[in-house]
Amino acid sequence: MKKIVLKVSCQDQVGIVTAVSQCVSNIGGNIVESGQFVDPDTEQLFMRVCFSVPSDQHYAEFKETFAPVATRHDMQWDAFDMSVKPRVLVMVSQLGHCLNDLLYRYSIDQLPMELVGIVSNHEVFRRRAEHEGIPFHYMPVTPENKLSQESKLLDLIDRENIDLVILARYMQILSDDLSRRLSGRVINIHHSFLPSFKGAKPYHQAHKRGVKLIGATAHYVTADLDEGPIIEQDVRRVDHTADANAMVGLGRDTESQVLAKAVKLHLEQRILLNHDRTIIFA
């Protein structure tokens, strides 16, 4: 059986759930998971349905059958064949905790993706990538070559048919143009102290101020720096006994876990965008 995920958004109206269910039933499909949410502020309906069909032919038949239904109800929609793993590119600089965590989860099939390359502005992780048999692309960035390197990056993304880019502590700011062109296809991770403690050694800065919560945020990248739709967040409590190094370690663990969860939600097609927010059917 082939598993399909349908994602729908439209103005809430009578008959949407029935129409979707009928289309699935008509091609011999079986719904195995379903979730819907109506935004009370906009009366916009968001829906995710996972169903199984016997073959590729039934999947194609569903898309053909559903298209006029979607048009009639003015839906934005897409259907995903979950047997086709998204092609993923990871970008990293010199901190490897998130990269290492992703590589491990990938090695044990915890992340349903095809990791086709690692990009870095440093050579630090070349040997790690080669050991894993993953192509490594060294793209050093300076103020003078930033735009040309972004052009090479886009060429790589297009050439490899990349579906998702993961910024696993990639410490370069993507240009506004690149962020717009990759909208909805780039996930970033950072500590949740922002907008406080910007710049170098944020955990050391936080330690000096005696913070009691350490957190991490994973979000989609937009042209507004670190303000894209939030996918996942988590926090850990600390007290006066935690020195700066302990906070760094705890922070990096949190970042790794939050990023991995956000990536998994994206890969499983559990996220729908609602303007600057996300609707997540976990």
N, C-alpha and C positions, 0 to 999 in steps of 0.2 A: 504494500500500500504506500502511496505517495502522500506526504504530509504537506498541506498548503496553509499559509497564513494570509488572511485577508485583513487589510486595515482600511477603515472608512472614517471620513469625517464629513458632516453636513449639518444643516439646520435640523433640529429635532422636529420630528413629525410622526404622525401615526403610520404604522405599517412598515417601518424600516427593518426591524428585527425579523418580521414575518417574511419580507421580501428577500432578505439575505438567506434565511433558513430554507426558503422554497427553492432558491437557485442551487443551493448545495444539495438538497434532496433530489432535485430534478436530474442531476448527473450521477446519482448514486453515491454521493458523498456522505460522510458521517462526521458530525461536529463532535470534537473531543475536548474543546476548550472555548469559552466565550466570555467576553467582558465588554461592558459598555458604560459610558459616563456622559452625563449632560452637564456642561458648564452652566451654572445658574446665572452667571452674569451675561452670557451671550446666547444662551439656549442652543449652543453648538453641541452636536452629538459626536462622540468619539467611540469607535467600536473596533475590537480585535477579535477575529474568529479563526480558530485553528481547526481544520478538518482534514480528513483523509479521503483520498480517491483511489480507485483501482490502478490508474495508469496515466501516462502523459496525455493520452487522447482525452481523458475525462477532464484533466486540468485545462487543456486548451478549450474544451467545450464549455467549462465553467466561465472562463474569461469572456468567451463569445456571448454566452447567455447573460452574464451579469452586466456587460457594458450598457445595454439599453436601460436596464434598471437603474444603474448609476446615473445615467443622463437624465432620466425621468425625475429622480430625486435630487439632482444637482450635487452629486457626491464627488468628493476627492477620494480616490481609492487606489490601491495597488494590491496585487496578489503575489506572494513569494513562494517559490518552490523550495522547501526547506532541505531538500537533498542536495541543493547547489550551495556550497559553502562560499560566503563572501570572501573576496580577495583583499588582504589586509597588508598595509605598510606601516611599520613602526619607526618612529623618529625619536632619537635619544641624543643626549649630549655626553656628560661625564659622570652622572649619577645613575647607577644601574639597578637600583632596587626594583623599580617598576618593570623594567625590561626583563630582569631575571624572573620575576614572578610570572609575567606573561608567558615567557618561554617554558617555564615549568608547567603551567596550566595547559598550554598548547600541547606539550609533549604527552600529557595524560588524557588528551581529548576532552578537557573540560571546557574549552572554548571552540565552538563549531565554526572554524575559519580556516582559510588557507593563507598562511603567512608567507608572502612572496618576497619580502625584502626588509632590510633594516637600513635606515638612512641616518647619518650622523655628521655633525660638523667637527667631530674629533675622531681620532683613530682608535680610541680606547677599547671599543668593543668589536673591532674587526676579528680578532682571534676567536672570540666567543661566537660570533655569527658564523664564521667558517667551521667551527667545531660542530655547530648545529646543522650545517649544510644549508644555511640561508644566505642568499646573496647580500653583500654589504656594499653600500654606496657612500663613499666619502665625499661630502659636499661642504667644505669649509666656507664659512660666511664672514665677510668683512663689510663695512659700510659701502665700499666701492663695488663689490661684486654681488650684493644681496639680490638685486633684481635678476641678474643673469642666472644665479643659482636657483632662484625660485622658478625661473623659466625651465631650467633643467629638471627640477622636481616635477613640474607639471607634465613635462614630456614623459618622465618615468611613470607617473600616475596614469597617463593616457595609454602609454605603450603596454603597461601591465594590467590594464583594466581594473584599477584599484577601486574597491567599493568603500573602504574605510581607511582613514589615516589615524593612527594613535600617537599622540604626543606623550611619550613616556619619560617625562622630565626633559623635554627638548627645550633648551634655554634660549631660543631665539623667537622673537615676535614675528609672526606671519604678517605680511603686508595686508592692507585692507582689501586690495584687489584679489589676492590669493584666498583670503578668508571668504570673500563673497563667492568666488568661483567654486569653492569646495564646501559651500554651505550645507550643513546637515551630514557631512561626511568626515568631519574631524572631531575627535574627542581629546580634551586636554585634562590634565590633573594638576592641582596645586594645593598648597596648604590653605586652610580656611581662616587664616588671620587677616587676609585682605579685607579692607584696604589698609589695615595696620601692618606694621613690620614689613614694609616693602624692601626689595633689594637683597643684599647678601646676608647670609646667616639669619634667616627669620626666626628660627627656633632659639638661637642665642639671644636675639632681641626680646623674644617673648619671655624667656627665662628671667631676664633682667627686670621685666615688668611684673613677674609673678603670676602669669596667667594660670588658670585652673583647668582650662579645656584645650585640648589639641584636636584639630579637625582637618579633614580633607574634602575637597570638592571636585567632582568630575562633571564637565559640561561640554556642550558643543561649542566650537570656536566660531565667533562672529567677528566683524570688524571692530566691535566695541571690546576692548581688551578685558579678558576675564569676566565678561558680563553676558556670555551666551547662555542659552537655556540649560538649567541645571538638571543633570541626570541622577546623580547619587551623591550623598554626603554621609559622613560619620564623624563621631567625636570620641575622644578618650579623656578621662579625667586624670589630672595629675595634682600632686600636692607639693609642699615645700621641700620634701626629701628628694625630688627629681632634679638632678643637675641638667645642664644644657645638653650633654651627650645622651643622657637617658631620654630627654625630650626629642632629640633628633631621631633616635632609634624608634621610639614610639610613633613619631610622625611619619617616618618612612614606611613602617608597617601599615599604618592607616591609609596612606596614599596608595600603596600597592593593592590593598583589599578593595578600596573604593573604586579605583580605576578598573580592576578586573571585573567587578560587579557591573559597572556601567557598560563596559565592552560587551559582556555577556547579554545584557538586556538589549543592546543594539543588535547584536548578531541574531538574537532570537526574535527580532522584529516585534518587541514589546513596547516600543516608544512611539508615541505620536506627538507632533509638535502643535502647540496651541499658542501661537504668536511667540512670546518670550518665555513661555513655560512649557513643561513637558507633561503629557499624560502617559502614565506607565502602568501597563497591565502585567504585574509581576506574578 
